[in-house]
């Protein structure tokens, strides 16, 4: 019951990031730019007080396929200010194509490295299928091509490629589902939750033990569609998975969201279990949140040694 009360008090712990007015303005700006109405969007942007989403606004504008042609100076400035943002690599590649010969090259994209997750011994799936060196190279080429299409914002093309008979017959079931998990992620990031959920569940139902991100994106897509029960099932499956294919960050996040989802659908008896799982990973964001909600101490000393 301590866990239940802790979750009930959660909203008071989380500050409002954007004002209601700015949140509404940003929603209208993104919608206008999606429809190619850049001037109207720019007028609204001038009314925004909190500019922390400006990099994302400009990214959408500069990468619009038809309504805006970005200049090198704009792309260069974007890289100087937002090289740590999602999509920085795409902006960088476009900038390099449009860079005049005499101009200075843009800042290179920053790579975010999660050292804690990197240091874990996370297993990689290796197919038991016996393959020649040439076949193994072909499998790697297939994976790279799928990832490249997803990175370009083309999850549907990646799915069509995966479904080709000559591609499908070269992959085993888990390899296919690993690719489906990546495609589900691409759909989710594009806001296509129904398609994300469909692909993620296909992968999770068959190979969830080996493809933990399939449960993760199935849970997120279901949650965003308002299906908390479905989300809880997927988050719980990942949180309870003890095979070495998921990191502590994956499990902590899934457990924390499982607790939240079970609370939403009126099953508070499960909350403490999943918060406890998350709290077992105190060096992760969701582990810290869970420990706070359970009233457990944090193993960090934030005081200066000076």
N, C-alpha and C positions, 0 to 999 in steps of 0.2 A: 504493500500500500504506500510505502514511502516513495516508490518509483512513480506510482500513479499521481500522487500529489505533486511530485516534482515536475512531471510533464504538464500538469494543469497550470503550473505557474510559469511555464516557458514563455508565453507571449510577453510577459512583463520584463523578461531579460533581454529581449531583442529590440534594439532601437529602430526607429523608422529611418530608413536610409535616404529616401527621397520624400520631399513634401508631396502631398496629394496633387497639388497644382503642377509640379514638375513632372510627376509620374504621368499625369494625363497629357501634358504637352509632349513628352517623349513618345507616348503611344501614338498620338496624332502625327508626329513627325515621321516616325517609321512607316506608318500607313501611307502618308502622302508620298514619301520617297519610293515606296514599293510601287506606287501607281505612276511614278515618273514626274510628280509635281514638285520639282526641286525648289523653285522660287517660293512657293507657299510654305514649304518645309523650313526654308532658311528664315523666313519671317518669324515663324514660331520659335525657331531655335534662339533667336535674339531675345525672346521673352523668358528663357529658361535661366533660373538663378544658379542651380547646381549643374556644373558642366562635366561631371565625372563620366557621363555616357557620350560625350561629344566624339570621342574616337570611334565609337561604334556607329554613330550617325554618319560621320564622314566616310567610314569604310563602306557602308551601304550605298552612299552617294557615288563614291569614286568607282565602285565595282558594278554599278548598275549596267546591265547589258545594252540598253538602248537610249536611255534618257539623259545620260551624262557622259562626256568624254573628259576624263581627268588629264590635267597637264602634269608634266614632270615636276614642276615646282611644288604642286600640291602633294604629289606622292612623296617627294623628298621630305617635305615638312611633316607629313603624317608619320613617316618612319622615324623622324627625329623625336617625335612626341609619344608615339604609341607602338614602338617596336616590340613591346612585350604582349601586345594584344593578339587574340585569335585572328587569323587572317593576315598576319604580318608578312608571312612568306609570299602570299599571293600579291599583296601590294608591292613587295620588294621585286618580285619577278616582273610585274608590269612596269615598275619604275625603271628597271634596268633596260627594258625594251624601248622605253621612251626617252632615255637619258641622252641629251646632246653630247657629242664627243668631248667638248671642252668643259663639261660640268662635272662637279664633284659627285662621286657615287653616293647613294643613300646609305644610311645606317643599316647594318645587317640585322635580321630578326633575332630577338633573344630567345634562347631555348630554356624553358622552365624545367628544372631538374629537381625532382623529389628525392633527395638523398636518402631519407628514411626508407622509402619504398624501394629505391634502387639497391640498398644494402641488404634487402631481404632475399632469401633464397626462393624466388618464385619459379615454379616449374614451367617449362615450355612443353607443349604437346608435340610429340614425335610419333608419326604414324608407324604402326607395326608393319605396314605394307613394304615388302622388299622392292626397292627401286634401284635402277642403275643411276650412275652419276648424272647422266643426261636427263633422266626423268626428274631427278631431284632439282636440277637447275630449272626445268620447265615449271615445276610446282612453285618455286621461288618467283619465277617470272609472272605467273598467274597472280600470286599474292600481291606483288608489287603493282601490277596493273590495276587490280581492284582497289588497292589503297590510293593509287594515283587518281582514279576516277572519283572516289569519295572525297579526297582532298580538294578536288576541283569543284565540289558541290554538286556532283552528279551521281547520287546513290541509285537512281533508277537505271542509269546506264551500267553501273556496277552490277546490279541485280540481273539485268539482261545478259551481261557477259557471263556471270556465274551460271546462268541457266542454260547456256549453250551446251549441247550434247557433248561436243568435243572437249569442253572444259569440265563439265560435271563428272564425266567418267574417269577423269584423271585424279580426282580428289576422293578421299574417304569421307565418311559421314561427319566426323568431327572437323575435318578441314573445311568442309562445306559450311558447317555451322559456325566456325570461327569467322568465315567470310560474312555469313549472314549477320553475325553480331556486329561486325564493323559497318555493314550496310544499315543496320538498325540505328546505330549511333549517328550515321550520316543523316538519316531521315529525322531523327529526334532533334538534331541540331538545326535542321531546316524547318522545324516546327510542324512536321508531318507526322503527328503522333499516331494516327491509325496505322499508317504504313510501318512506322517504327515498331509498334506493338506487334503487328503481324509477323514481321521478320524476326524480332527478338524472341517471340514465343515459339516459333518454329525451331529456332536454335536451342532455346532453353529446355523445351520439352524433350528433345532427343539427346542433347549433349551438355546439359547445364552444368554438370560436374567439371567439365573441361573448358567450358566457355562462360566463366562467371559474369562477364560483362553483358551477356544476353539477359540474365535475370535482372541485372542492374538497369538496363535501358527499358526492359519490359515494365519494370516497376515504375520508373520515372514517367514513361509514356502513359501507363494506366493512371497514375496519380494525376497527371496533367489533364487527362480526360475525365477526371472526377470519379474514377472507379477505384476507390480506396481499398476495397476488399481484394481485388485482383493485384493491386500494387503490394499490399501486405504479403500476399502469397509469394510473390517473386522476391521481395526484399528479404523475407524470412528464409527462403531457400538459399540465398547467397550467404546470409549471416550464419546459417547452420552448416554450411559446407566446410568441412575440415580438410579437404584435399588441397595440395600445395599450389593450385593454379590461380589463387586469388591472394592479393596482398592484404596486410593488416588494414590498410586504408580502405580497400574494397569492403572488407567485412565490417569494419566500424561504421562506415557510411550506411551500408545496407541495414545493419542492426538498428542504428539510430532512426532511420526512416521506417523500418518495420514497426518500431515502438510508436512512432507518430501515426502510422496508418492504422494499427490495431486500436489505438485510442479513438481515432476518427469513426471507426465502424462499431464502437461500443464494446470492445473486448479488452478492458483495462487490465485484466489478469495476466495478459501476456507482455505488458509494458516493461515490468521490472526485469524479466528474462532478457529482453533484447537490449535494454539500456545497460545491463550488466555485461553483455557480450561486447558492446561498443566500448564500455569503460575499461575493458581489458587491454585496450590499445591506446594508452594515454599520450602517445606521441603523434596522434592523428587529430585532425580538427574535430571529427565527430566523437572521438574518444574523450576529448576535453569537454565537449558539450555534455556528454552523457555523465561524466564524473561530476560535473557541476550540478546537474539535475538530481543526481543520487546523493549529493552532499558529501562526496568523497574528495579528499585533498588532491591537489595537482602536484606532480613531482617536478616542479620547476621553481627555480629561485630567480625572481625577476629583479632583485635588488642589485644595485651597482656594487662592484667590488672596490670602487674608489673610496 
